[in-house]
Amino acid sequence: MSRSRFLFHAYAAGLSGKIHRPYEETLEVQAPSALPPSGGVSNGSSKGVKVRDFLQCDSVVSRSTGEFQAATGTYETRVTAAAEQFNLGGVVTADLVRAQVHSSHSQDEKSEPSIVPEGSAIINLRVLGTLIEFENLSDLFTELNTMTKLRDRHKENPDFRTRIHEYTMVGRFAELAENHLHRYFPFCRSSPQEELHETRHAAILPLFRVLTPSGPGFKVVQNVIHIENFGRLHLGELIVTPTERRVTAVHVDLGSPTGGHFTVCSVGANGGQTDPPPDGGR
């Protein structure tokens, strides 16, 4: 029996950004890769990335693959982006930053896809020389590999729900507004509820949770680090929808005296059947 056509969708971007103060300079996306609707393999690689003397990164790579696996009867998509020896202004450094997503779609069009961020990580992250320790929630969101599982766990498990409300700063706008951190917690104005907080059918969650306490020159709030006279470091944003997951490992919004932004390792994957089934849907 012939299969309905499946359209792959996947992208991986290694490193990009822009400085607009005190000078104008754009860093085009380094090591991008993406899939055509038919799937396949795409690779990207950049070496010795620099933005003047402000940003250095030894190596940036990405890989996107998509294919039908006859043995399992599933459409498999994998995307990964990695940056090695990242250094931003001598203030934020990391040996390795990696974002990764794997999606698996059954031929059964009524079946919900499994999409997981397994393998995403940051190794030896330092801020102002301080080693940043954090909880990696990749295993948790790999276990909750469908939107239904995530919604059900949130509704049925009070401990899990409390944990997610804490991580996403639900109802805590007032304490975030002073340092303008509310923009990183889109549900901070919302009230606690049994249902998972979503916007346009998307949940926005932290993939990493910083455990290191605030220190001289920086303040920690969940997965955001506010660095005095430098900017804000947003770690591990995970966006979950019923058909897609996106991971951004690191995003930096620069403040004074340098203004701009950089994104390190961002990936996403989904896909789905488009044509009617061979029986016309009957």
JOTA-V153826 format. One record per pair of residues at least 4 apart in sequence whose ideal C-beta (glycine too) atoms are under 7 Angstrom apart, sorted by the first residue. I is the first residue (numbers start at 1). J is the second residue. Records with the same first field share a line. If there is no record, write none. Layout:
I = J, J
//
This chain:
1 = 278
2 = 278
3 = 107
4 = 109, 273, 275, 276, 277
5 = 273, 274, 275
6 = 75, 105, 271, 272, 273
7 = 37, 271, 272, 274
8 = 35, 37, 38, 39, 66, 77, 271
9 = 35, 269, 270, 271
10 = 34, 35, 64, 66, 77, 79, 268, 269
11 = 34, 64, 79, 267, 268
12 = 32, 33, 62, 63, 64, 79, 80, 81, 267
13 = 29, 32, 62, 81, 266
14 = 30, 31, 32, 44, 46, 60, 61, 62, 81, 83, 265
15 = 27, 30, 49, 57, 60, 83, 264
16 = 27, 28, 29, 30, 263
17 = 27, 260, 261, 262, 263
18 = 26, 27, 260, 261
19 = 23, 25, 51, 54, 258, 260
20 = 24, 259, 260
21 = 258, 259
22 = 257, 258
25 = 51, 52
27 = 51
30 = 46, 49, 60
31 = 44, 45, 46, 60, 61, 62, 81
32 = 44, 62
33 = 42, 43, 44, 62, 63, 64
34 = 42, 64
35 = 39, 40, 42, 64, 66
36 = 40
39 = 66, 67
40 = 66
41 = 65
42 = 64
43 = 62, 63
44 = 61, 62
45 = 61
46 = 60
47 = 59
48 = 58
49 = 57, 60
50 = 55, 56
51 = 55
54 = 89, 258
55 = 88, 262
56 = 87
57 = 83, 85, 86
58 = 84, 85
59 = 84
60 = 83
61 = 82
62 = 80, 81
63 = 80
64 = 79
65 = 77, 78
66 = 77
67 = 76
68 = 75
69 = 74, 76
73 = 106, 107
74 = 104, 105, 106
75 = 105, 271
76 = 104
77 = 103, 269, 271
78 = 102
79 = 100, 101, 267, 268, 269
80 = 98, 100, 119, 267
81 = 99, 265, 266, 267
82 = 96, 97, 98, 265
83 = 97, 264, 265
84 = 95, 96
85 = 95
86 = 93, 94, 97, 264
87 = 93
88 = 92, 252, 262
89 = 230
91 = 127, 128, 227, 230
92 = 127, 233, 252
93 = 126
94 = 122, 123, 124, 125
95 = 123, 124
96 = 123
97 = 122, 249, 250, 264, 265
98 = 119, 120, 121, 249, 265
99 = 120, 247, 248, 249, 265, 266, 267
100 = 117, 118, 119, 120, 267
101 = 115, 117, 245, 247, 267, 268, 269
102 = 116, 118
103 = 113, 114, 115, 269, 270, 271
104 = 113, 114
105 = 113, 271, 272
106 = 111
109 = 273, 277
112 = 146, 147, 148, 242
113 = 243
114 = 145, 146
115 = 145, 244, 245, 269, 270
116 = 141, 142, 145
117 = 138, 141, 142, 207, 238, 245, 247
118 = 138, 142
119 = 138
120 = 138, 207, 247, 249
121 = 136
122 = 208, 235, 249
125 = 132
126 = 130, 131, 132
127 = 132, 218, 225, 227, 233
128 = 217, 218, 227
130 = 212, 215
132 = 210, 212
133 = 211, 212
134 = 208, 209, 210, 211, 235
135 = 208, 209, 211
136 = 208
137 = 141, 206, 207, 208, 209
138 = 142, 207
139 = 143
140 = 144
141 = 207, 238
144 = 149, 150, 153
145 = 149
147 = 151, 240, 241, 242
148 = 152
149 = 153
150 = 154, 196, 203, 240
151 = 155, 196
152 = 156
153 = 157, 160
154 = 160, 161, 164, 196
155 = 194, 195
157 = 161
158 = 162
159 = 163
160 = 164
161 = 165, 194
162 = 166
163 = 167
164 = 168
165 = 170, 192
167 = 206, 209, 222
168 = 185, 187, 197, 205
169 = 176, 185, 188, 222
170 = 187, 188, 190, 192, 197
171 = 188, 190, 191, 192
172 = 176, 188
173 = 177, 182, 188, 189
176 = 181, 182, 185, 188, 221
177 = 182
179 = 219, 226
181 = 221, 224, 226, 232
182 = 188
184 = 224, 234
186 = 199, 204
187 = 197
190 = 197
196 = 203
197 = 203
198 = 202, 203
201 = 241, 242
202 = 239, 240, 241
203 = 240
204 = 237, 239
205 = 238, 240
206 = 222, 223, 236, 238
207 = 236, 237, 238, 247
208 = 223, 235, 236
209 = 222, 223
210 = 220, 222, 223, 225, 235
212 = 220
213 = 220
214 = 218, 219, 220
217 = 227, 228
218 = 225, 226, 227, 228
219 = 226
220 = 225
223 = 234, 235, 236
224 = 232, 233, 234
225 = 233
226 = 232
227 = 231, 233
229 = 256
230 = 254, 255
231 = 252, 253, 254, 255
232 = 253
233 = 250, 252
234 = 251
235 = 250
236 = 249
237 = 248, 251
238 = 245, 247
239 = 245, 246
240 = 245
243 = 270, 272
244 = 268, 269, 270
245 = 268, 269
246 = 268
247 = 266, 267
248 = 263, 266
249 = 264, 265
250 = 264, 265
251 = 263
252 = 261, 262
253 = 261
254 = 258, 259, 260, 261
255 = 259
276 = 280, 281
277 = 281
//
